[in-house]
Amino acid sequence: MATETPPPAKPQAHLPSTEEFAEVQQSAEFGELRRSHRSFAFPLTIAFIAWYLLYVLLSNYAGGFMGTKVAGNINVALVLGLAQFLTTFLIAWWYARHAAAKLDPKAEAIKSRMEGGA
C-alpha cells in the first residue's frame, strides 16, 4: 500500500545576496583563487597552442622533415601527432591535480562561508 507522504524536506541553504557576491568577488581570498587558477591555466594554454601550431606549421611547410622515417613506416609526423594526444592527457591530469590541491580547497572555503551566511 503506497502512502502519500512527501519526501523529507532538504535543509534550505543560505542563498547569498548580490551584495554578498560582489563583496566576495572583491576579497583578497577570491583574488588569490583567481590568481592561482590563472597562473596555472594561462601559461599552459599558451604553451599548448604554440606546440599545436608548431605541429601544424611543420606539417604544412616541412614535409621532408615530417616524412622522415623513425622506425618502419612510422615517421616524425605520426610521432608528433600522437604526442599531441599525450600532451593533452598529461595537461588534463596535471590540471586535475593542481585543482584538487590548490583550487578546490580555496573554492570550498569561500562557498561554505557564503552558504553558511558567515
LINSULBEL-V745066 format. One record per residue. PHI is phi as a letter, one per 20 degrees, with the letter a starting at -180 (999 if undefined). BURIAL is I if it has 9 or more other C-alpha atoms within 8 Angstrom, else O. Layout:
phi: (PHI	PHI)
burial: (BURIAL	BURIAL)
//
This chain:
phi: (999	e	d	d	e	f	f	f	f	e	f	f	f	f	e	f	e	f	f	f	f	f	f	f	f	e	f	f	f	f	f	f	f	f	f	f	f	f	f	e	f	f	f	f	f	f	f	f	f	f	f	f	f	f	f	f	f	f	f	e	d	c	g	f	f	f	e	f	f	e	b	m	e	e	d	g	f	f	f	f	f	f	f	f	f	g	f	g	f	f	f	f	f	f	f	f	f	f	f	f	e	d	e	g	f	f	f	f	f	f	f	f	f	f	f	f	m	e)
burial: (O	O	O	O	O	O	O	O	O	O	O	O	O	O	O	I	O	O	O	I	I	O	O	I	O	O	O	O	O	I	I	O	I	O	O	I	I	O	O	I	I	O	O	I	O	O	O	O	O	O	O	I	O	O	I	O	I	I	I	O	O	I	I	O	O	I	I	O	I	O	O	O	O	I	I	I	I	O	I	I	I	O	O	I	O	O	O	O	O	O	I	O	O	O	I	O	O	I	I	I	O	I	I	I	I	I	I	O	O	I	O	O	I	I	I	O	O	O)
//
